[in-house]
Amino acid sequence: MSESIKWDLTSIYESDDKAYEDLKNIQKDVDKLNELKKNPKENLTDLIILESDFSRKIEKLYAYSHLKKDEDSNVAKYQRLDKEVLNLVNEFSTGISFLNPLLLSLTNEEIKKLENEKRLKDHDLYLERILRYKDHTLSDKEEAVLSTLSSARSTASNVYYYLTNSDMEFPYLEDFDTKITNVNFVQLQQAEDRELRKQAFEAYYKTYNQFGNTIAQAYYSHIDNLVKIAKLKGYENVRQMFLFRDDVEEKVYDALIESVHNNLDYLQKYYEIKKRALGLEDQHMYDVYMPISSDFDKKYTFEEAKDLVIESVKPLGEEYVDNYKKAFEENWIDADIREGKRGGAYSSGSYDTKPFILMNFDGSLSSVFTLAHEMGHSLHSYYDRNTNDYLHSGYTIFVAEVASTFNEALLLDLLMDRAESEEEMIYLTDFYINNYKSTVFRQTMFAEFEREVHSKIENKEVLTKDDFSKIYHDLNKKYFGDSIISDEEIAYEWMRIPHFYSNFYVYKYATGFSASSILSKRVLDGQEGAVEDYIKFLKDGANHFPIEQLKIAGVNMSKPETVNQSLDIFRNLVDKLDKLIK
């Protein structure tokens, strides 16, 4: 692949020496902090300003250090720089950890005085986002005790991490000269050889089940810990505690599950179509990942991919396209595959850098979609940072996936419009349906599992491996119905989902995808104001909480009918696939 498909990080620092010069200068902020914290209340304004100034400077330096490390992980000097930056972050964070509890301990009169401080006029959002936790904050001593126990509270998730990533040994399949790993499991589930899929499926989950009691105890302890903390901090439950961060009401979560339940018939219809297309007498869980059309394997050059993604965003208008092209003209993207480079893909940077993209372009259709996906993130960041000052910039994870999957939907629409054969149309339709299946239905099933197990433990039920597994197996049967045989091994799938330790996180994937499917359709249908509303959403930064931001864009995720609207698109796709297969 051409060397030109590599990012240019000299726009951050023209040399490594400049980066180290910045590192030394930022180190002085720690010395300043240590001086100011001697009299914290008297120096409160200076401490607040120092924290935001430090954050802005260190984010730029971290962007450079981790991007340089990821472009070639074998280069020792960038490994060292990255560690030095992170050490400085930890040193400053530890030193200033008293600030939020101090702010939350202020009287109403002291808060008002602080809010009227002229030097903090740009910190309005900063203060608002901290002070909203006032009713859920304990005394200084109690918060200090909780803080000292934070490492103990992470024991369960650490046990799970090391057990499943280091200690757990998966079997070798003699018949296929293949060793199963967490990395290749899904790939094995896509193999054309059904016996290989079956053996891999059974052996993989059998291994997890062998450690099921340990995993169950770790997960139960993790939730039980959170239940106690939520109660101490005055929340009704753990879910409310985690949704509070994004100012999301629990009804949004419940509305998502309700809407998905109302559309399970079409998920099951899809698998009936797939069963017919693959010529299967019965369909098992080890057949789920098999594509309907495995013969379509079109390859693309990076230039072709670039032209496609640029063409796909033209419905968003000339200004968006011009900004989009900057990614290619200003070398935001590192796309070539080379030894030492980090795998996967991401969009990253800071307020004072370009929104860089790392990916490993291999010419597949999946790579083209990855480019579109990461470009969606980067344009979101570009609009955010070019519209807002530092203290009002930065969007949440809740809305991050809206912009990325929105751009995927635009690309898919273009490709379907240009499809040259029925086989290609089947492949693309199936591809989009699988996006829905993986991002909306699957993540919602995970979200429902979380809701149910948390509720039981909050009601003082003790859950064992068998309890967790039964809850999960019953949900699997509810979602897939009679279209697929819910093999007994699928009951252990909950054991392999690390997101459950991120606490009420997975629903964001489903709501984000649902929102983007509606918003992209509004734009593609040419609805009046759709483009303008979407651009306003991209520009909003941190000015509003996620639900309000999505209302600006044109969707209200608090209502079940909104997700239903998205799932109408899914139903139409399933009907379309049915006709194509027939």
C-alpha positions in Angstrom: 0.0 0.0 0.0 1.2 3.5 -0.8 3.2 5.3 1.9 1.1 8.4 1.2 -1.7 6.8 3.2 -0.1 7.7 6.4 -0.9 10.5 8.8 1.2 13.6 9.3 1.7 14.1 13.0 4.1 17.1 12.6 1.0 19.3 12.7 0.9 18.4 16.5 4.7 18.7 17.1 7.2 19.4 14.4 9.7 17.1 16.3 10.0 14.8 19.3 12.1 17.5 21.0 9.2 19.9 20.9 7.0 17.2 22.5 9.5 16.7 25.3 9.8 20.5 25.7 6.1 20.6 26.3 6.3 17.7 28.8 8.8 19.6 30.9 6.6 22.7 30.8 3.5 20.8 31.8 5.4 19.2 34.7 5.5 22.7 36.2 1.7 22.5 36.7 2.3 19.8 39.3 4.6 22.1 41.2 2.0 24.9 40.9 -0.7 22.5 42.1 1.2 21.5 45.2 1.6 25.2 46.1 -2.0 26.1 45.6 -3.4 23.1 47.5 -1.8 24.3 50.7 -4.7 26.7 51.0 -7.4 25.1 48.7 -10.4 27.2 49.7 -8.6 30.5 49.2 -7.1 29.3 45.9 -10.3 27.6 44.6 -10.5 29.7 41.4 -6.9 29.2 40.6 -7.2 25.5 41.1 -10.2 25.2 38.8 -8.4 27.2 36.1 -5.2 25.2 36.6 -7.1 21.9 36.2 -8.7 22.9 32.9 -5.4 24.3 31.5 -3.5 21.2 32.5 -6.2 19.0 30.8 -6.0 20.8 27.6 -2.2 20.8 27.3 -1.8 17.1 28.4 -4.5 15.9 26.0 -2.5 17.4 23.1 0.7 15.7 24.3 -1.1 12.4 24.9 -2.6 12.5 21.4 0.9 12.8 20.0 2.5 10.1 22.3 -0.2 7.4 21.8 -0.5 8.0 18.1 3.3 7.7 17.6 3.3 4.6 19.7 0.5 3.0 17.8 2.0 3.7 14.3 4.9 1.4 15.4 4.7 -0.2 18.8 8.3 -1.5 18.4 9.9 2.0 18.7 11.1 2.2 22.3 11.3 6.0 22.5 7.5 6.3 21.9 6.7 3.6 24.4 8.8 5.7 26.9 7.1 9.0 26.0 3.7 7.5 26.3 4.4 6.1 29.7 5.9 9.5 30.8 2.8 11.3 29.7 0.5 8.8 31.5 2.7 9.1 34.7 2.3 12.8 34.6 -1.5 12.5 34.2 -1.6 10.1 37.2 0.5 12.4 39.3 -1.6 15.5 38.6 -4.9 13.6 38.9 -3.9 12.2 42.3 -2.8 15.6 43.5 -6.1 17.3 42.5 -8.5 14.5 43.5 -9.6 16.6 46.4 -11.1 19.3 44.2 -14.5 17.8 43.3 -15.3 16.7 46.8 -14.3 20.2 48.0 -16.6 21.9 45.4 -19.4 19.6 46.4 -19.0 20.5 50.1 -19.5 24.2 49.5 -22.6 26.0 50.8 -25.1 27.4 48.4 -23.8 30.9 49.2 -20.2 29.8 48.4 -21.3 28.2 45.2 -23.2 31.3 44.1 -20.1 33.4 44.8 -18.0 31.0 42.7 -20.4 31.1 39.8 -20.2 34.9 39.8 -16.4 34.9 39.7 -15.5 36.7 36.5 -12.4 34.6 35.9 -14.7 31.5 35.8 -17.2 32.8 33.3 -16.2 30.2 30.8 -16.4 27.4 33.4 -20.2 27.5 33.7 -20.6 24.0 32.2 -17.6 22.6 34.2 -19.2 23.7 37.5 -22.7 22.6 36.5 -21.6 19.1 35.6 -19.8 18.7 38.9 -22.3 20.4 41.2 -25.2 18.3 39.9 -23.7 15.4 41.9 -24.2 17.3 45.2 -27.2 15.2 46.3 -25.3 12.0 45.6 -22.0 12.9 47.4 -21.1 11.8 50.9 -19.1 13.7 53.4 -15.4 14.3 52.8 -14.4 11.5 55.2 -16.9 9.0 53.7 -15.8 9.8 50.1 -12.2 9.4 51.2 -13.0 5.9 52.6 -14.7 5.0 49.3 -11.8 6.3 47.3 -9.3 4.2 49.3 -11.4 1.1 48.6 -11.6 1.8 44.8 -8.9 -0.8 44.0 -10.7 -3.4 46.1 -13.9 -2.7 44.3 -12.2 -3.4 41.0 -11.0 -6.9 42.2 -14.0 -8.7 40.6 -13.5 -7.2 37.2 -9.7 -7.7 37.4 -10.2 -11.4 38.3 -12.6 -11.8 35.3 -10.1 -10.0 32.9 -7.1 -12.1 33.8 -9.1 -15.3 34.0 -10.6 -14.9 30.5 -7.7 -13.3 28.8 -4.7 -14.9 30.4 -5.4 -18.0 32.4 -8.2 -19.6 30.4 -6.9 -22.2 27.9 -9.1 -23.1 24.9 -8.8 -26.5 23.3 -7.1 -27.5 20.0 -9.4 -29.0 17.4 -7.5 -32.0 16.1 -9.8 -32.6 13.2 -9.2 -29.1 11.8 -5.7 -28.4 13.0 -7.0 -25.3 14.7 -6.6 -23.9 18.2 -9.6 -21.8 19.5 -8.9 -18.4 21.0 -11.1 -15.5 22.1 -9.7 -13.6 19.0 -10.6 -16.2 16.3 -13.8 -17.6 17.8 -16.2 -15.5 15.7 -14.1 -16.2 12.6 -14.5 -19.9 13.2 -18.2 -19.4 13.6 -18.2 -18.0 10.0 -16.4 -21.0 8.5 -18.2 -22.8 5.7 -17.6 -26.2 7.3 -20.5 -26.7 9.6 -18.8 -29.4 11.7 -16.0 -27.0 12.4 -18.5 -24.4 13.6 -20.2 -26.9 15.8 -17.1 -28.3 17.4 -15.7 -24.8 17.9 -19.0 -23.6 19.5 -19.3 -26.5 21.9 -15.6 -26.5 22.9 -15.5 -22.8 23.4 -18.5 -22.6 25.7 -17.6 -25.8 27.5 -14.3 -24.1 28.5 -16.1 -21.0 29.8 -18.5 -23.3 31.8 -15.6 -25.0 33.4 -14.8 -21.7 35.1 -18.4 -20.7 35.5 -18.6 -20.7 39.2 -15.6 -18.4 39.5 -17.0 -16.0 36.8 -20.4 -16.1 38.4 -19.0 -15.2 41.8 -16.9 -12.4 40.3 -19.9 -10.9 38.5 -22.3 -11.3 41.6 -19.7 -9.6 43.8 -19.2 -6.8 41.2 -23.0 -6.1 41.2 -23.4 -6.5 44.9 -20.7 -3.9 45.5 -22.4 -1.5 43.1 -25.8 -2.0 44.9 -24.2 -1.0 48.2 -22.5 2.1 46.7 -25.7 3.2 44.9 -27.6 3.0 48.1 -25.0 4.9 50.1 -25.0 7.7 47.5 -28.8 8.1 47.5 -29.7 6.5 44.1 -32.7 4.3 43.8 -30.7 1.6 42.0 -27.4 1.0 40.2 -28.9 1.6 36.8 -30.1 5.1 37.9 -26.5 5.8 39.2 -24.9 5.0 35.8 -27.6 6.7 33.7 -27.3 9.8 35.8 -23.9 10.6 34.2 -25.6 11.3 30.8 -28.8 12.6 32.4 -30.8 9.7 30.9 -34.0 8.6 32.5 -34.5 4.9 33.1 -37.6 5.0 30.8 -35.2 5.5 27.8 -33.6 2.2 28.7 -37.0 0.5 29.2 -38.4 2.0 26.0 -35.6 0.5 24.0 -36.3 -3.0 25.4 -40.1 -2.6 24.8 -39.6 -1.6 21.2 -37.2 -4.5 20.5 -39.7 -6.9 22.0 -42.3 -5.6 19.6 -40.1 -6.5 16.7 -38.7 -9.8 17.6 -41.0 -11.5 15.1 -39.0 -9.9 12.3 -35.7 -11.0 13.8 -37.0 -14.5 13.8 -38.4 -14.1 10.3 -34.9 -13.1 9.2 -33.4 -16.3 10.5 -36.2 -18.3 8.8 -35.1 -16.7 5.5 -31.5 -17.4 6.3 -32.3 -21.1 7.1 -34.0 -21.4 3.8 -31.2 -19.7 1.9 -28.5 -21.8 3.5 -30.5 -25.0 2.9 -30.5 -26.0 6.6 -33.1 -28.5 8.0 -32.5 -27.0 11.4 -30.6 -23.9 12.5 -28.4 -23.8 15.6 -26.6 -21.0 17.4 -23.4 -22.0 15.7 -25.0 -21.0 12.4 -25.8 -17.4 13.5 -22.6 -15.8 12.1 -22.8 -17.5 8.7 -23.4 -14.9 5.9 -26.2 -15.7 3.5 -24.0 -14.8 0.5 -20.4 -15.9 1.0 -19.4 -15.8 -2.6 -19.5 -12.0 -3.0 -15.9 -10.8 -2.3 -15.3 -7.5 -4.1 -12.0 -5.8 -3.5 -11.3 -2.0 -3.4 -8.2 0.1 -3.7 -7.9 2.9 -1.1 -8.5 5.5 -3.8 -11.7 3.7 -4.7 -12.7 3.6 -1.1 -11.9 7.3 -0.7 -14.0 8.2 -3.7 -16.9 6.1 -2.4 -17.0 7.6 1.1 -16.7 11.1 -0.3 -19.5 10.4 -2.7 -21.7 8.9 0.0 -21.7 12.0 2.2 -22.8 14.4 -0.6 -26.4 14.4 0.7 -25.0 16.4 3.7 -24.1 19.3 1.5 -21.1 21.1 0.1 -19.7 22.4 3.4 -19.7 18.9 5.0 -18.0 17.4 1.9 -15.3 20.1 1.8 -14.5 19.5 5.5 -14.6 15.7 4.8 -12.0 16.0 2.1 -9.6 17.7 4.5 -9.0 14.3 6.1 -7.3 13.1 2.8 -5.8 16.5 1.9 -4.2 17.1 5.3 -3.2 13.5 6.0 -5.4 12.7 9.0 -5.4 9.0 8.1 -2.9 6.2 8.6 -4.3 3.3 6.6 -1.5 1.1 5.4 -0.8 -2.3 7.1 2.7 -2.7 8.4 4.6 -4.6 11.1 4.4 -3.1 14.6 1.4 -1.0 13.9 -1.6 -1.3 16.2 -4.5 -3.4 14.9 -8.1 -2.3 14.6 -9.3 1.2 14.0 -10.1 4.4 15.8 -10.5 8.2 15.5 -8.4 10.1 18.0 -6.8 13.4 18.8 -7.4 16.4 21.1 -9.0 19.8 21.0 -5.8 21.3 19.6 -5.1 18.6 17.0 -6.7 17.2 13.9 -9.1 14.3 14.4 -6.7 11.6 13.2 -7.7 8.1 12.1 -5.8 4.9 12.5 -7.0 1.9 10.5 -5.6 -1.1 8.6 -7.1 -1.0 5.1 -7.1 -4.5 3.5 -9.3 -3.8 0.5 -12.3 -5.6 1.8 -15.8 -4.1 1.9 -15.5 -4.2 5.7 -12.5 -1.9 5.4 -14.4 0.6 3.3 -17.1 0.7 6.0 -14.5 1.1 8.7 -13.2 4.2 6.8 -16.7 5.6 6.6 -17.3 4.8 10.3 -14.1 6.5 11.6 -14.7 9.4 9.3 -18.0 9.9 10.9 -16.3 10.2 14.3 -13.6 12.5 13.0 -16.1 14.9 11.3 -18.1 14.9 14.6 -14.9 16.0 16.4 -14.0 18.5 13.7 -17.4 20.3 13.9 -17.4 20.1 17.7 -13.9 21.6 18.1 -14.3 24.3 15.5 -17.6 25.5 17.0 -17.0 25.4 20.7 -14.3 26.7 23.1 -12.4 24.0 25.0 -14.6 24.0 28.1 -17.8 23.5 26.0 -16.4 20.8 23.7 -16.4 17.1 23.9 -19.3 14.8 23.2 -20.3 11.7 25.2 -20.0 8.0 24.2 -23.9 8.0 24.2 -23.9 10.0 21.0 -20.5 9.1 19.6 -21.7 6.1 17.7 -24.5 8.1 16.1 -22.2 10.0 13.8 -20.2 7.0 12.9 -23.1 4.7 12.0 -24.9 7.6 10.3 -22.0 7.7 7.8 -22.1 3.9 7.4 -25.8 4.2 6.5 -25.1 6.8 3.8 -22.4 4.5 2.3 -24.7 1.5 2.3 -27.4 3.5 0.5 -24.9 4.5 -2.2 -23.6 0.9 -2.6 -27.1 -0.5 -2.8 -28.0 2.1 -5.4 -25.0 1.1 -7.4 -25.3 -2.7 -6.9 -24.4 -4.4 -10.2 -26.0 -7.8 -9.5 -28.7 -9.5 -7.5 -25.9 -11.3 -5.6 -24.4 -8.0 -4.5 -27.8 -6.6 -3.5 -28.4 -9.7 -1.3 -25.0 -9.3 0.2 -25.5 -5.6 1.1 -29.1 -6.2 2.4 -27.9 -9.0 4.6 -24.9 -6.8 5.7 -27.3 -4.1 6.9 -29.6 -6.5 8.6 -26.7 -8.0 10.5 -25.7 -4.5 11.6 -29.2 -4.2 13.2 -29.0 -7.7 14.6 -25.6 -7.1 16.2 -26.0 -3.5 17.3 -29.7 -3.2 18.2 -31.1 -6.7 19.0 -28.0 -8.3 20.5 -27.0 -5.3 22.6 -30.6 -4.9 23.8 -30.7 -8.5 24.9 -27.5 -7.8 26.9 -29.1 -4.7 28.3 -32.2 -6.7 29.4 -29.9 -9.4 31.0 -28.2 -6.6 33.0 -31.5 -5.1 34.0 -32.8 -8.5 35.2 -29.8 -9.7 37.2 -29.3 -6.3 38.8 -32.9 -6.2 39.8 -32.7 -9.6 41.5 -29.6 -8.8 43.4 -31.0 -5.5 44.5 -33.9 -7.5 45.8 -31.5 -9.5 47.9 -31.5 -12.6 45.8 -28.2 -14.5 45.6 -27.4 -15.6 42.0 -25.2 -18.6 41.2 -23.8 -19.7 37.8 -27.0 -21.7 37.1 -29.1 -18.7 37.9 -27.2 -16.4 35.6 -27.2 -19.0 32.9 -30.9 -19.8 33.1 -31.8 -16.1 32.8 -29.5 -15.7 29.8 -30.8 -18.9 28.1 -34.4 -17.8 28.6 -33.7 -14.5 27.0 -31.9 -16.1 24.1 -35.0 -18.3 23.5 -37.3 -15.2 23.7 -35.2 -13.3 21.1 -34.6 -16.0 18.6 -37.8 -18.0 19.1 -38.3 -21.1 17.1 -36.2 -19.8 14.2 -33.0 -21.1 15.9 -32.4 -24.0 18.3 -31.1 -22.3 21.5 -28.4 -24.9 22.2 -27.6 -25.5 25.9 -24.1 -24.1 25.5 -25.5 -20.6 24.6 -26.6 -20.3 28.2 -22.9 -19.6 29.0 -22.5 -16.8 26.5 -23.0 -14.2 29.3 -19.6 -15.3 30.7 -17.7 -14.0 27.7 -19.2 -10.5 27.6 -16.7 -8.1 29.3 -19.1 -5.1 28.7 -21.2 -6.3 31.7 -18.4 -5.0 33.9 -18.9 -1.5 32.3 -22.3 -1.3 33.9 -25.3 -0.3 31.9 -23.2 0.7 28.9 -24.3 -1.7 26.1 -27.7 0.0 25.6 -25.9 3.0 24.2 -24.9 1.0 21.1 -28.5 0.2 20.4 -29.9 3.7 21.0 -27.1 5.2 19.0 -27.7 2.9 16.0 -31.4 3.4 16.2 -31.0 7.2 16.2 -28.6 7.2 13.3 -30.8 5.0 11.1 -33.7 7.4 11.5 -31.5 10.5 11.0 -29.8 9.2 7.9 -33.1 8.3 6.4 -34.4 11.8 7.0 -31.4 13.2 5.1 -31.6 10.6 2.3 -35.4 11.2 1.9 -34.6 14.9 1.6 -36.8 16.0 4.6 -36.8 19.7 5.1 -34.3 20.8 7.7 -32.9 17.3 8.2 -29.3 18.3 7.1 -29.3 21.5 9.1 -30.6 19.7 12.2 -27.9 17.1 11.9 -25.1 19.6 11.5 -26.4 21.5 14.6 -26.1 18.2 16.5 -22.5 17.7 15.3 -21.7 21.2 16.5 -23.3 20.9 19.9 -20.2 19.6 21.7 -20.9 19.4 25.5 -23.5 22.1 25.6 -26.4 19.7 26.1 -26.9 16.2 27.5 -27.2 13.3 24.9 -31.1 13.1 24.8 -31.4 16.8 24.2 -28.7 16.6 21.6 -30.6 13.9 19.7 -33.7 16.0 19.9 -31.7 18.8 18.2 -30.8 16.3 15.5 -34.4 15.3 15.1 -35.1 12.2 17.2 -36.6 11.7 20.7 -35.1 8.6 22.2 -37.3 8.8 25.3 -40.2 7.5 23.3 -40.7 3.8 22.4 -42.1 4.9 19.0 -38.8 6.3 18.1 -37.0 3.0 18.2 -40.1 1.5 16.5 -39.5 3.9 13.7 -35.9 2.7 13.3 -37.0 -0.9 13.4 -39.5 -0.2 10.6 -36.4 0.2 8.5 -35.2 -3.2 9.7 -38.6 -4.8 8.9 -38.5 -3.4 5.4 -35.0 -4.8 4.9 -36.1 -8.2 6.0 -39.0 -8.1 3.6 -36.6 -7.0 0.8 -34.2 -9.8 1.5 -37.2 -12.3 1.5 -38.1 -11.2 -2.0 -34.5 -11.3 -3.2 -34.0 -14.8 -1.9 -37.3 -16.1 -3.3 
